[in-house]
Amino acid sequence: MVRAVNPRWSDPASSRRAAIYVAAVLVATAVVAGIAVGWAGRRPQCADADRVTCDTASTLVVGLVPGIILLLGGIGAFVVTFRHWRGGQPWPVWQGAGWFLFVVMVVYLAVAG
């Protein structure tokens, strides 16, 4: 029987670390988004408004700061991908983690926009 995947690419420990990394970035993004929404809602300029993001500053903070966290997380995953590739270690799972974080970032920015 022929294996379709290179056996070097299958490493449960590396997959577990990549999954924990993605989960940590998503939790950090959710915490930062919650803080940003809380800050935007407590501003005096937004006290009488119907929306939390009532002006440009609150819209930018709620829309961009969590997106930047996701961007940095994706770049970090690609840095780990490069380091693993250079070291001959399993790297495809880290590349997948980076692309997943980039997709989540684009979806978040599209919804926030």
CORGI-V944225 format. One record per residue. N is the residue number from 0. PSI is psi as a letter, one per 40 degrees, with the letter a starting at -180 (999 if undefined). D_FIRST is the distance of its C-alpha to the first C-alpha in Angstrom with 2 decimals. Layout:
n;psi;d_first
N;PSI;D_FIRST
N;PSI;D_FIRST
This chain:
n;psi;d_first
0;h;0.00
1;h;3.79
2;h;6.59
3;e;9.49
4;h;12.08
5;h;13.34
6;d;13.35
7;d;17.05
8;e;17.82
9;h;17.05
10;h;20.23
11;d;21.85
12;d;25.22
13;d;25.42
14;d;24.47
15;d;27.19
16;d;29.70
17;d;29.07
18;d;29.56
19;d;32.71
20;d;33.96
21;d;33.61
22;d;35.30
23;d;38.08
24;d;38.73
25;d;38.92
26;d;41.29
27;d;43.41
28;d;43.61
29;d;44.70
30;d;47.33
31;d;48.66
32;d;48.79
33;d;50.72
34;d;53.12
35;d;53.63
36;d;54.39
37;d;56.72
38;d;58.51
39;d;58.89
40;d;60.28
41;e;62.87
42;i;64.35
43;d;67.98
44;d;67.27
45;e;64.86
46;d;67.05
47;e;68.46
48;i;65.46
49;d;63.25
50;i;60.04
51;d;58.71
52;g;58.21
53;e;61.73
54;i;62.16
55;d;60.29
56;d;59.82
57;d;58.25
58;d;56.01
59;d;54.76
60;d;54.17
61;d;52.36
62;d;50.32
63;d;49.52
64;d;49.37
65;d;46.29
66;d;44.68
67;d;45.40
68;d;43.75
69;d;40.56
70;d;40.83
71;d;41.24
72;d;38.32
73;d;36.04
74;d;37.39
75;d;36.84
76;d;33.16
77;d;32.85
78;d;34.69
79;d;32.23
80;d;29.39
81;d;31.13
82;d;31.82
83;d;28.23
84;d;27.05
85;d;29.74
86;e;28.86
87;e;25.15
88;i;24.40
89;h;22.24
90;e;24.38
91;d;22.82
92;d;23.89
93;d;27.41
94;d;27.48
95;d;26.60
96;d;29.40
97;d;31.81
98;d;31.16
99;d;31.47
100;d;34.81
101;d;35.98
102;d;35.30
103;d;37.20
104;d;39.97
105;d;40.35
106;d;40.47
107;d;43.01
108;d;45.16
109;d;45.11
110;d;46.23
111;d;48.78
112;999;50.16
